[in-house]
Amino acid sequence: MSRSKHSNSIYSDKHLIRRDSKSQHRETTFRCVNCRLIISVIGMGTQHRNHCPACLWSKHVDANSGDRASFCQGKMEPIAVWVKDKLEWALVHRCKNCGELKSNRIGGE
């Protein structure tokens, strides 16, 4: 990865990843670990997309919700969908590397 001189962007995988102006640590796009599609983290119904809307795969980045502190970094396979509180849908992912299960709210896609 290399940092651009005059902006708050980095280059990763031959693709420009823009960072938001509030934090140098929050990416505004990411590349899906499964289908390699470039995804915006802001999606319909969510400000923090963490899975690909095309193939529903994710990446094991959190040890605790939102901390981005997982050392695993494995691919998270979507294995189920469940309805939470009769209104909110969630994806259940299993890490292909360590086997941990996580559930994440589904955005409006």
Buried (B, 14 or more C-beta within 10 A) or exposed (E): EEEEEEEEBBEBEEEEBBBEEEEEEEBEBBBBBBEEEEBEBEBEEBEEBBBBBEBBBBBBBBEEEEEEEBEBEBBBBBEEEEEEEEEEEBBBBBBBEEEBEBEBBBBEE
